[in-house]
Amino acid sequence: MESFSLILAIVVVTALAFDFTNGFHDTANAMATTISTGAMRPKAAVAMSAVLNLVGAFLSVEVANTISKGLVDEAGIRPEVIFAALVGAILWNLLTWLVGLPSSSSHALMGGLIGATVASAGLGAVHGDVLVTKVLIPAVAAPLVAGIAAMFATRLTYRLGRKAETNASAKGYRAGQIASAGLVSLAHGTNDAQKTMGIITLALVAGGTLAPDSDPPLWVILSAGIAIALGTYLGGWRIIRTMGKGLTDLQPQQGFAAQTSAATVILASSHLGFSLSTTHSVSGAVMGAGLGRKGGVVRWSTATRMFVAWGLTLPAAALVAALAEWVCGFGDWGTALVAVFLVASSAAIWKISRREVVDHTNVNDHDAPGEEAPGVVTQAMAAVTPPPAGTVAEDLSATVPAAPPAKTTV
């Protein structure tokens, strides 16, 4: 019993460590556009996001129930399986953070859980219908829906503000960005913090501490909310830079449209119990906002790297988790070996990250080698998008020939 209690404690601590990485990995979802457009200072932005993530963790448990009751068969799960799943998810989070790619912490967690479960109990322990309807379909639909909504919202905001005074309009949209960023942070707490609640609840059920089909206890909700809030405050500056500057250059109108669209999609999915990726939703919205402004350019080279990371998240985390579960199967020494590997790998990744520090002082410095030429999609969308306010006079002045220089007499 003592050995079992120890492994259960290790699982809970590891789950909270994952929740912490989820927080700094996904800070960009709420605050990248707000920081990149200058609507808020970086440290103030992440502080506000952290508080609202904590509040959001208490608003719902639907997503937590999807993780703890729906995705895998509770009866075939041991605490070691959940520990192995968390190892795969944490390492994927840290690797993608190191290279500044906004991948999905949610899919890393679910991929790890699926891989470890299959390695332990076989394919039959994974509920395929739940995986398809509540994970895979939302993974594809969320960025598309958020992107299309953000594109049309951007076009609408520029059309409505065409005659508005430029400085006053920008100031108003910056205030709107702060409000919409808060909404995204709240939505992130209702969706992502719950995934850790679900995984801890699953571990407690597997360990016999909770009855099957139980909701997360209050201490689980509180600890998960605090862990993700602390991670959010730390700030995943590398991913914030990519999301705010690497995908496209955003103006306040675009930032407001992107965040509002993403928050709507995330909150709706949380209410329905869909465990979608907030990263997918916000990234899709940012790209949609980039396409919605005439002359806006989406950097498709960065987007392509991001899409590849999205596709690799589930299988990569599943493979690492399956290997970790295989090693844990050798007994206590196997579990200890996996724990040492996790700590050593995390420390190595952190040390590598110190070679090029990205923090709140340089998060808006983008070192892209020149402007990326507009692609076919960007050109097609730009052709049918109304120009933003203030550009009509510039376009007219470009078509009027300059007056010849005045003659001088000697």
Contacts in CASP RR format, 6 or more apart in sequence:
PFRMAT RR
TARGET T0000
AUTHOR 0000-0000-0000
METHOD contacts of the structure
MODEL  1
MESFSLILAIVVVTALAFDFTNGFHDTANAMATTISTGAMRPKAAVAMSA
VLNLVGAFLSVEVANTISKGLVDEAGIRPEVIFAALVGAILWNLLTWLVG
LPSSSSHALMGGLIGATVASAGLGAVHGDVLVTKVLIPAVAAPLVAGIAA
MFATRLTYRLGRKAETNASAKGYRAGQIASAGLVSLAHGTNDAQKTMGII
TLALVAGGTLAPDSDPPLWVILSAGIAIALGTYLGGWRIIRTMGKGLTDL
QPQQGFAAQTSAATVILASSHLGFSLSTTHSVSGAVMGAGLGRKGGVVRW
STATRMFVAWGLTLPAAALVAALAEWVCGFGDWGTALVAVFLVASSAAIW
KISRREVVDHTNVNDHDAPGEEAPGVVTQAMAAVTPPPAGTVAEDLSATV
PAAPPAKTTV
3 332 0 8 1.000
4 79 0 8 1.000
4 207 0 8 1.000
7 79 0 8 1.000
7 80 0 8 1.000
7 83 0 8 1.000
7 335 0 8 1.000
8 79 0 8 1.000
8 203 0 8 1.000
8 204 0 8 1.000
8 207 0 8 1.000
8 209 0 8 1.000
10 79 0 8 1.000
10 83 0 8 1.000
10 335 0 8 1.000
10 339 0 8 1.000
11 79 0 8 1.000
11 82 0 8 1.000
11 83 0 8 1.000
11 86 0 8 1.000
11 200 0 8 1.000
11 203 0 8 1.000
12 200 0 8 1.000
12 203 0 8 1.000
14 83 0 8 1.000
14 86 0 8 1.000
14 87 0 8 1.000
14 90 0 8 1.000
14 342 0 8 1.000
15 82 0 8 1.000
15 86 0 8 1.000
15 196 0 8 1.000
15 199 0 8 1.000
15 200 0 8 1.000
15 203 0 8 1.000
15 224 0 8 1.000
16 196 0 8 1.000
16 200 0 8 1.000
16 223 0 8 1.000
16 224 0 8 1.000
16 227 0 8 1.000
17 86 0 8 1.000
17 90 0 8 1.000
17 227 0 8 1.000
18 86 0 8 1.000
18 89 0 8 1.000
18 90 0 8 1.000
18 93 0 8 1.000
18 105 0 8 1.000
18 109 0 8 1.000
18 196 0 8 1.000
18 199 0 8 1.000
19 193 0 8 1.000
19 196 0 8 1.000
19 224 0 8 1.000
19 225 0 8 1.000
19 227 0 8 1.000
19 228 0 8 1.000
20 227 0 8 1.000
20 228 0 8 1.000
20 230 0 8 1.000
20 231 0 8 1.000
20 234 0 8 1.000
21 90 0 8 1.000
21 93 0 8 1.000
21 94 0 8 1.000
21 97 0 8 1.000
21 105 0 8 1.000
21 231 0 8 1.000
22 93 0 8 1.000
22 105 0 8 1.000
22 109 0 8 1.000
22 192 0 8 1.000
22 195 0 8 1.000
22 196 0 8 1.000
22 228 0 8 1.000
22 231 0 8 1.000
23 53 0 8 1.000
23 105 0 8 1.000
23 192 0 8 1.000
23 228 0 8 1.000
23 229 0 8 1.000
23 230 0 8 1.000
23 231 0 8 1.000
23 232 0 8 1.000
23 234 0 8 1.000
23 235 0 8 1.000
24 97 0 8 1.000
24 231 0 8 1.000
24 232 0 8 1.000
24 234 0 8 1.000
24 235 0 8 1.000
24 236 0 8 1.000
25 93 0 8 1.000
25 96 0 8 1.000
25 97 0 8 1.000
25 105 0 8 1.000
25 236 0 8 1.000
25 239 0 8 1.000
26 105 0 8 1.000
26 188 0 8 1.000
26 192 0 8 1.000
26 232 0 8 1.000
26 239 0 8 1.000
26 278 0 8 1.000
26 279 0 8 1.000
27 46 0 8 1.000
27 49 0 8 1.000
27 231 0 8 1.000
27 232 0 8 1.000
27 234 0 8 1.000
27 235 0 8 1.000
27 236 0 8 1.000
27 239 0 8 1.000
27 240 0 8 1.000
28 102 0 8 1.000
28 236 0 8 1.000
28 239 0 8 1.000
28 240 0 8 1.000
28 242 0 8 1.000
28 243 0 8 1.000
28 244 0 8 1.000
28 279 0 8 1.000
28 282 0 8 1.000
29 102 0 8 1.000
29 184 0 8 1.000
29 188 0 8 1.000
29 243 0 8 1.000
29 262 0 8 1.000
29 278 0 8 1.000
29 279 0 8 1.000
29 281 0 8 1.000
29 282 0 8 1.000
30 49 0 8 1.000
30 52 0 8 1.000
30 181 0 8 1.000
30 182 0 8 1.000
30 184 0 8 1.000
30 185 0 8 1.000
30 188 0 8 1.000
30 232 0 8 1.000
30 259 0 8 1.000
30 282 0 8 1.000
31 40 0 8 1.000
31 42 0 8 1.000
31 45 0 8 1.000
31 46 0 8 1.000
31 49 0 8 1.000
31 181 0 8 1.000
31 185 0 8 1.000
31 240 0 8 1.000
32 239 0 8 1.000
32 240 0 8 1.000
32 241 0 8 1.000
32 242 0 8 1.000
32 243 0 8 1.000
32 244 0 8 1.000
32 282 0 8 1.000
32 286 0 8 1.000
33 177 0 8 1.000
33 181 0 8 1.000
33 243 0 8 1.000
33 244 0 8 1.000
33 250 0 8 1.000
33 254 0 8 1.000
33 255 0 8 1.000
33 258 0 8 1.000
33 259 0 8 1.000
33 286 0 8 1.000
33 289 0 8 1.000
34 40 0 8 1.000
34 45 0 8 1.000
34 177 0 8 1.000
34 178 0 8 1.000
34 181 0 8 1.000
34 255 0 8 1.000
34 259 0 8 1.000
35 41 0 8 1.000
35 42 0 8 1.000
35 45 0 8 1.000
35 240 0 8 1.000
35 244 0 8 1.000
35 363 0 8 1.000
35 364 0 8 1.000
36 240 0 8 1.000
36 243 0 8 1.000
36 244 0 8 1.000
36 245 0 8 1.000
36 250 0 8 1.000
36 364 0 8 1.000
37 174 0 8 1.000
37 177 0 8 1.000
37 250 0 8 1.000
37 251 0 8 1.000
37 252 0 8 1.000
37 255 0 8 1.000
38 174 0 8 1.000
38 364 0 8 1.000
39 174 0 8 1.000
39 175 0 8 1.000
39 176 0 8 1.000
39 177 0 8 1.000
39 178 0 8 1.000
39 181 0 8 1.000
39 252 0 8 1.000
40 48 0 8 1.000
40 177 0 8 1.000
40 178 0 8 1.000
40 181 0 8 1.000
41 360 0 8 1.000
42 237 0 8 1.000
42 240 0 8 1.000
42 360 0 8 1.000
42 363 0 8 1.000
43 360 0 8 1.000
45 181 0 8 1.000
46 232 0 8 1.000
46 233 0 8 1.000
46 234 0 8 1.000
46 235 0 8 1.000
46 360 0 8 1.000
47 233 0 8 1.000
48 178 0 8 1.000
48 181 0 8 1.000
48 182 0 8 1.000
48 185 0 8 1.000
49 181 0 8 1.000
49 182 0 8 1.000
49 185 0 8 1.000
49 188 0 8 1.000
49 232 0 8 1.000
49 233 0 8 1.000
50 185 0 8 1.000
50 229 0 8 1.000
50 230 0 8 1.000
50 231 0 8 1.000
50 232 0 8 1.000
50 233 0 8 1.000
51 185 0 8 1.000
51 229 0 8 1.000
52 182 0 8 1.000
52 185 0 8 1.000
52 186 0 8 1.000
52 189 0 8 1.000
53 185 0 8 1.000
53 186 0 8 1.000
53 188 0 8 1.000
53 189 0 8 1.000
53 192 0 8 1.000
53 193 0 8 1.000
53 225 0 8 1.000
53 228 0 8 1.000
53 229 0 8 1.000
53 232 0 8 1.000
54 189 0 8 1.000
54 225 0 8 1.000
54 226 0 8 1.000
54 228 0 8 1.000
54 229 0 8 1.000
55 186 0 8 1.000
55 189 0 8 1.000
56 186 0 8 1.000
56 187 0 8 1.000
56 188 0 8 1.000
56 189 0 8 1.000
56 190 0 8 1.000
56 193 0 8 1.000
57 189 0 8 1.000
57 190 0 8 1.000
57 193 0 8 1.000
57 194 0 8 1.000
57 197 0 8 1.000
57 221 0 8 1.000
57 224 0 8 1.000
57 225 0 8 1.000
57 228 0 8 1.000
57 229 0 8 1.000
58 221 0 8 1.000
59 186 0 8 1.000
59 189 0 8 1.000
59 190 0 8 1.000
59 270 0 8 1.000
60 190 0 8 1.000
60 194 0 8 1.000
60 270 0 8 1.000
60 271 0 8 1.000
61 194 0 8 1.000
61 197 0 8 1.000
61 215 0 8 1.000
61 216 0 8 1.000
61 221 0 8 1.000
62 194 0 8 1.000
62 270 0 8 1.000
62 271 0 8 1.000
62 272 0 8 1.000
62 273 0 8 1.000
63 190 0 8 1.000
63 191 0 8 1.000
63 194 0 8 1.000
63 195 0 8 1.000
63 270 0 8 1.000
63 273 0 8 1.000
63 274 0 8 1.000
63 275 0 8 1.000
64 194 0 8 1.000
64 195 0 8 1.000
64 197 0 8 1.000
64 198 0 8 1.000
64 201 0 8 1.000
64 215 0 8 1.000
64 216 0 8 1.000
65 198 0 8 1.000
65 215 0 8 1.000
65 273 0 8 1.000
66 130 0 8 1.000
66 134 0 8 1.000
66 273 0 8 1.000
66 274 0 8 1.000
66 275 0 8 1.000
67 109 0 8 1.000
67 110 0 8 1.000
67 113 0 8 1.000
67 194 0 8 1.000
67 195 0 8 1.000
67 197 0 8 1.000
67 198 0 8 1.000
67 199 0 8 1.000
67 201 0 8 1.000
67 202 0 8 1.000
67 275 0 8 1.000
68 74 0 8 1.000
68 197 0 8 1.000
68 198 0 8 1.000
68 199 0 8 1.000
68 201 0 8 1.000
68 202 0 8 1.000
68 205 0 8 1.000
68 216 0 8 1.000
69 213 0 8 1.000
70 127 0 8 1.000
70 130 0 8 1.000
71 110 0 8 1.000
71 113 0 8 1.000
71 114 0 8 1.000
71 126 0 8 1.000
71 127 0 8 1.000
71 130 0 8 1.000
71 131 0 8 1.000
71 134 0 8 1.000
71 135 0 8 1.000
71 275 0 8 1.000
72 113 0 8 1.000
72 114 0 8 1.000
72 117 0 8 1.000
72 125 0 8 1.000
72 126 0 8 1.000
72 127 0 8 1.000
72 202 0 8 1.000
73 117 0 8 1.000
73 121 0 8 1.000
73 124 0 8 1.000
73 125 0 8 1.000
73 126 0 8 1.000
73 127 0 8 1.000
74 202 0 8 1.000
74 205 0 8 1.000
74 206 0 8 1.000
74 212 0 8 1.000
75 212 0 8 1.000
76 117 0 8 1.000
76 120 0 8 1.000
76 121 0 8 1.000
76 125 0 8 1.000
76 206 0 8 1.000
77 117 0 8 1.000
77 120 0 8 1.000
77 121 0 8 1.000
77 125 0 8 1.000
77 202 0 8 1.000
77 205 0 8 1.000
77 206 0 8 1.000
78 120 0 8 1.000
78 206 0 8 1.000
78 207 0 8 1.000
79 203 0 8 1.000
79 206 0 8 1.000
79 207 0 8 1.000
80 120 0 8 1.000
80 325 0 8 1.000
80 328 0 8 1.000
80 329 0 8 1.000
80 335 0 8 1.000
81 116 0 8 1.000
81 117 0 8 1.000
81 119 0 8 1.000
81 120 0 8 1.000
81 121 0 8 1.000
81 206 0 8 1.000
81 325 0 8 1.000
81 328 0 8 1.000
82 113 0 8 1.000
82 116 0 8 1.000
82 199 0 8 1.000
82 202 0 8 1.000
82 203 0 8 1.000
82 206 0 8 1.000
83 324 0 8 1.000
83 328 0 8 1.000
83 335 0 8 1.000
83 338 0 8 1.000
84 112 0 8 1.000
84 116 0 8 1.000
84 119 0 8 1.000
84 321 0 8 1.000
84 322 0 8 1.000
84 324 0 8 1.000
84 325 0 8 1.000
84 328 0 8 1.000
84 338 0 8 1.000
85 109 0 8 1.000
85 111 0 8 1.000
85 112 0 8 1.000
85 113 0 8 1.000
85 115 0 8 1.000
85 116 0 8 1.000
85 117 0 8 1.000
85 199 0 8 1.000
85 321 0 8 1.000
85 325 0 8 1.000
86 109 0 8 1.000
86 112 0 8 1.000
86 199 0 8 1.000
87 320 0 8 1.000
87 321 0 8 1.000
87 324 0 8 1.000
87 338 0 8 1.000
87 341 0 8 1.000
87 342 0 8 1.000
88 108 0 8 1.000
88 112 0 8 1.000
88 317 0 8 1.000
88 320 0 8 1.000
88 321 0 8 1.000
88 324 0 8 1.000
89 105 0 8 1.000
89 108 0 8 1.000
89 109 0 8 1.000
89 111 0 8 1.000
89 112 0 8 1.000
89 317 0 8 1.000
89 321 0 8 1.000
90 342 0 8 1.000
90 346 0 8 1.000
91 317 0 8 1.000
91 320 0 8 1.000
91 342 0 8 1.000
91 345 0 8 1.000
91 346 0 8 1.000
92 103 0 8 1.000
92 108 0 8 1.000
92 313 0 8 1.000
92 316 0 8 1.000
92 317 0 8 1.000
92 320 0 8 1.000
93 103 0 8 1.000
93 105 0 8 1.000
93 108 0 8 1.000
94 345 0 8 1.000
94 346 0 8 1.000
94 349 0 8 1.000
94 350 0 8 1.000
95 349 0 8 1.000
96 102 0 8 1.000
96 103 0 8 1.000
96 239 0 8 1.000
96 309 0 8 1.000
96 313 0 8 1.000
97 236 0 8 1.000
97 238 0 8 1.000
97 239 0 8 1.000
97 353 0 8 1.000
98 238 0 8 1.000
98 349 0 8 1.000
98 352 0 8 1.000
98 353 0 8 1.000
99 238 0 8 1.000
100 238 0 8 1.000
100 239 0 8 1.000
100 241 0 8 1.000
100 242 0 8 1.000
101 239 0 8 1.000
101 242 0 8 1.000
101 305 0 8 1.000
101 306 0 8 1.000
101 309 0 8 1.000
102 239 0 8 1.000
102 242 0 8 1.000
102 243 0 8 1.000
102 279 0 8 1.000
102 282 0 8 1.000
102 283 0 8 1.000
102 306 0 8 1.000
103 279 0 8 1.000
103 306 0 8 1.000
103 309 0 8 1.000
103 310 0 8 1.000
103 313 0 8 1.000
104 139 0 8 1.000
104 277 0 8 1.000
104 279 0 8 1.000
104 280 0 8 1.000
104 310 0 8 1.000
104 313 0 8 1.000
105 192 0 8 1.000
105 195 0 8 1.000
105 277 0 8 1.000
105 279 0 8 1.000
106 191 0 8 1.000
106 192 0 8 1.000
106 195 0 8 1.000
106 275 0 8 1.000
106 276 0 8 1.000
106 277 0 8 1.000
106 278 0 8 1.000
106 279 0 8 1.000
107 135 0 8 1.000
107 139 0 8 1.000
107 277 0 8 1.000
107 310 0 8 1.000
107 313 0 8 1.000
107 314 0 8 1.000
107 317 0 8 1.000
108 313 0 8 1.000
108 314 0 8 1.000
108 317 0 8 1.000
109 195 0 8 1.000
109 196 0 8 1.000
109 199 0 8 1.000
109 317 0 8 1.000
110 131 0 8 1.000
110 135 0 8 1.000
110 275 0 8 1.000
110 314 0 8 1.000
111 313 0 8 1.000
111 314 0 8 1.000
111 315 0 8 1.000
111 317 0 8 1.000
111 318 0 8 1.000
111 321 0 8 1.000
112 317 0 8 1.000
112 318 0 8 1.000
112 320 0 8 1.000
112 321 0 8 1.000
113 199 0 8 1.000
113 321 0 8 1.000
114 126 0 8 1.000
114 131 0 8 1.000
114 314 0 8 1.000
114 318 0 8 1.000
114 321 0 8 1.000
115 317 0 8 1.000
115 318 0 8 1.000
115 319 0 8 1.000
115 321 0 8 1.000
115 322 0 8 1.000
115 325 0 8 1.000
116 318 0 8 1.000
116 321 0 8 1.000
116 322 0 8 1.000
116 324 0 8 1.000
116 325 0 8 1.000
117 125 0 8 1.000
117 126 0 8 1.000
118 125 0 8 1.000
118 126 0 8 1.000
118 318 0 8 1.000
118 322 0 8 1.000
119 321 0 8 1.000
119 322 0 8 1.000
119 323 0 8 1.000
119 325 0 8 1.000
119 326 0 8 1.000
120 325 0 8 1.000
134 273 0 8 1.000
134 274 0 8 1.000
134 275 0 8 1.000
135 275 0 8 1.000
135 276 0 8 1.000
138 269 0 8 1.000
138 274 0 8 1.000
138 275 0 8 1.000
138 276 0 8 1.000
138 277 0 8 1.000
139 276 0 8 1.000
139 277 0 8 1.000
139 280 0 8 1.000
139 310 0 8 1.000
142 265 0 8 1.000
142 269 0 8 1.000
142 276 0 8 1.000
142 277 0 8 1.000
142 280 0 8 1.000
142 281 0 8 1.000
143 280 0 8 1.000
143 281 0 8 1.000
143 283 0 8 1.000
143 284 0 8 1.000
143 285 0 8 1.000
143 287 0 8 1.000
144 284 0 8 1.000
145 265 0 8 1.000
146 261 0 8 1.000
146 262 0 8 1.000
146 265 0 8 1.000
146 280 0 8 1.000
146 281 0 8 1.000
146 282 0 8 1.000
146 284 0 8 1.000
146 285 0 8 1.000
147 261 0 8 1.000
147 284 0 8 1.000
147 285 0 8 1.000
147 287 0 8 1.000
147 288 0 8 1.000
147 289 0 8 1.000
148 288 0 8 1.000
149 261 0 8 1.000
149 264 0 8 1.000
149 265 0 8 1.000
149 285 0 8 1.000
150 254 0 8 1.000
150 257 0 8 1.000
150 258 0 8 1.000
150 261 0 8 1.000
150 262 0 8 1.000
150 284 0 8 1.000
150 285 0 8 1.000
150 286 0 8 1.000
150 287 0 8 1.000
150 288 0 8 1.000
150 289 0 8 1.000
150 292 0 8 1.000
151 288 0 8 1.000
151 289 0 8 1.000
151 290 0 8 1.000
151 291 0 8 1.000
151 292 0 8 1.000
151 381 0 8 1.000
152 292 0 8 1.000
153 257 0 8 1.000
153 260 0 8 1.000
153 261 0 8 1.000
153 289 0 8 1.000
154 253 0 8 1.000
154 254 0 8 1.000
154 257 0 8 1.000
154 258 0 8 1.000
154 288 0 8 1.000
154 289 0 8 1.000
154 290 0 8 1.000
154 291 0 8 1.000
154 292 0 8 1.000
154 293 0 8 1.000
155 292 0 8 1.000
155 385 0 8 1.000
155 386 0 8 1.000
156 257 0 8 1.000
157 173 0 8 1.000
157 253 0 8 1.000
157 256 0 8 1.000
157 257 0 8 1.000
158 253 0 8 1.000
158 293 0 8 1.000
158 294 0 8 1.000
158 385 0 8 1.000
158 386 0 8 1.000
158 387 0 8 1.000
158 388 0 8 1.000
158 389 0 8 1.000
159 386 0 8 1.000
161 169 0 8 1.000
161 389 0 8 1.000
162 386 0 8 1.000
162 388 0 8 1.000
162 389 0 8 1.000
163 389 0 8 1.000
164 389 0 8 1.000
166 389 0 8 1.000
166 390 0 8 1.000
169 253 0 8 1.000
169 389 0 8 1.000
170 251 0 8 1.000
170 252 0 8 1.000
170 253 0 8 1.000
172 252 0 8 1.000
173 251 0 8 1.000
173 252 0 8 1.000
173 253 0 8 1.000
173 255 0 8 1.000
173 256 0 8 1.000
174 252 0 8 1.000
176 256 0 8 1.000
177 252 0 8 1.000
177 255 0 8 1.000
177 256 0 8 1.000
177 259 0 8 1.000
180 255 0 8 1.000
180 256 0 8 1.000
180 259 0 8 1.000
180 260 0 8 1.000
180 263 0 8 1.000
181 259 0 8 1.000
182 263 0 8 1.000
183 259 0 8 1.000
183 260 0 8 1.000
183 263 0 8 1.000
183 267 0 8 1.000
184 259 0 8 1.000
184 262 0 8 1.000
184 263 0 8 1.000
184 266 0 8 1.000
184 278 0 8 1.000
184 282 0 8 1.000
185 232 0 8 1.000
186 263 0 8 1.000
186 267 0 8 1.000
187 262 0 8 1.000
187 263 0 8 1.000
187 266 0 8 1.000
187 267 0 8 1.000
187 270 0 8 1.000
187 278 0 8 1.000
188 266 0 8 1.000
188 278 0 8 1.000
189 225 0 8 1.000
189 228 0 8 1.000
190 266 0 8 1.000
190 267 0 8 1.000
190 270 0 8 1.000
191 266 0 8 1.000
191 269 0 8 1.000
191 270 0 8 1.000
191 275 0 8 1.000
191 276 0 8 1.000
191 278 0 8 1.000
192 228 0 8 1.000
192 278 0 8 1.000
193 224 0 8 1.000
193 225 0 8 1.000
193 228 0 8 1.000
194 216 0 8 1.000
194 224 0 8 1.000
194 270 0 8 1.000
195 275 0 8 1.000
196 224 0 8 1.000
196 227 0 8 1.000
196 228 0 8 1.000
197 216 0 8 1.000
197 220 0 8 1.000
197 221 0 8 1.000
197 224 0 8 1.000
198 216 0 8 1.000
198 220 0 8 1.000
200 216 0 8 1.000
200 220 0 8 1.000
200 223 0 8 1.000
200 224 0 8 1.000
201 210 0 8 1.000
201 214 0 8 1.000
201 215 0 8 1.000
201 216 0 8 1.000
201 217 0 8 1.000
201 220 0 8 1.000
204 210 0 8 1.000
204 214 0 8 1.000
204 217 0 8 1.000
204 220 0 8 1.000
205 211 0 8 1.000
205 212 0 8 1.000
205 214 0 8 1.000
210 217 0 8 1.000
216 224 0 8 1.000
235 360 0 8 1.000
237 358 0 8 1.000
237 359 0 8 1.000
237 360 0 8 1.000
237 363 0 8 1.000
238 353 0 8 1.000
238 358 0 8 1.000
240 363 0 8 1.000
241 358 0 8 1.000
241 363 0 8 1.000
241 364 0 8 1.000
241 365 0 8 1.000
241 366 0 8 1.000
242 302 0 8 1.000
242 306 0 8 1.000
243 282 0 8 1.000
243 283 0 8 1.000
243 286 0 8 1.000
244 250 0 8 1.000
244 286 0 8 1.000
245 364 0 8 1.000
245 366 0 8 1.000
245 368 0 8 1.000
246 299 0 8 1.000
246 302 0 8 1.000
246 366 0 8 1.000
246 368 0 8 1.000
247 283 0 8 1.000
247 286 0 8 1.000
247 287 0 8 1.000
247 290 0 8 1.000
247 298 0 8 1.000
247 299 0 8 1.000
247 302 0 8 1.000
247 303 0 8 1.000
247 306 0 8 1.000
248 254 0 8 1.000
248 286 0 8 1.000
248 287 0 8 1.000
248 289 0 8 1.000
248 290 0 8 1.000
248 296 0 8 1.000
248 297 0 8 1.000
248 298 0 8 1.000
248 299 0 8 1.000
249 296 0 8 1.000
249 297 0 8 1.000
250 258 0 8 1.000
250 286 0 8 1.000
250 289 0 8 1.000
250 290 0 8 1.000
251 293 0 8 1.000
251 388 0 8 1.000
253 293 0 8 1.000
253 388 0 8 1.000
254 289 0 8 1.000
254 290 0 8 1.000
254 292 0 8 1.000
254 293 0 8 1.000
255 286 0 8 1.000
255 289 0 8 1.000
257 285 0 8 1.000
257 289 0 8 1.000
258 282 0 8 1.000
258 285 0 8 1.000
258 286 0 8 1.000
258 288 0 8 1.000
258 289 0 8 1.000
259 282 0 8 1.000
259 285 0 8 1.000
261 285 0 8 1.000
261 289 0 8 1.000
262 278 0 8 1.000
262 281 0 8 1.000
262 282 0 8 1.000
262 284 0 8 1.000
262 285 0 8 1.000
265 276 0 8 1.000
265 281 0 8 1.000
265 285 0 8 1.000
266 276 0 8 1.000
266 278 0 8 1.000
266 281 0 8 1.000
269 275 0 8 1.000
269 276 0 8 1.000
277 310 0 8 1.000
280 310 0 8 1.000
283 306 0 8 1.000
287 298 0 8 1.000
287 303 0 8 1.000
288 298 0 8 1.000
290 296 0 8 1.000
290 297 0 8 1.000
290 298 0 8 1.000
291 298 0 8 1.000
291 377 0 8 1.000
291 378 0 8 1.000
291 381 0 8 1.000
291 382 0 8 1.000
291 385 0 8 1.000
292 381 0 8 1.000
292 385 0 8 1.000
293 385 0 8 1.000
293 388 0 8 1.000
294 382 0 8 1.000
294 385 0 8 1.000
294 386 0 8 1.000
294 387 0 8 1.000
294 388 0 8 1.000
294 391 0 8 1.000
295 374 0 8 1.000
295 378 0 8 1.000
295 382 0 8 1.000
295 385 0 8 1.000
296 374 0 8 1.000
296 378 0 8 1.000
296 382 0 8 1.000
297 371 0 8 1.000
297 372 0 8 1.000
297 374 0 8 1.000
297 378 0 8 1.000
298 377 0 8 1.000
298 378 0 8 1.000
299 368 0 8 1.000
299 372 0 8 1.000
300 372 0 8 1.000
300 375 0 8 1.000
300 377 0 8 1.000
300 378 0 8 1.000
301 372 0 8 1.000
324 338 0 8 1.000
324 341 0 8 1.000
327 334 0 8 1.000
327 335 0 8 1.000
327 337 0 8 1.000
327 338 0 8 1.000
328 334 0 8 1.000
328 335 0 8 1.000
328 338 0 8 1.000
329 335 0 8 1.000
374 382 0 8 1.000
387 395 0 8 1.000
END
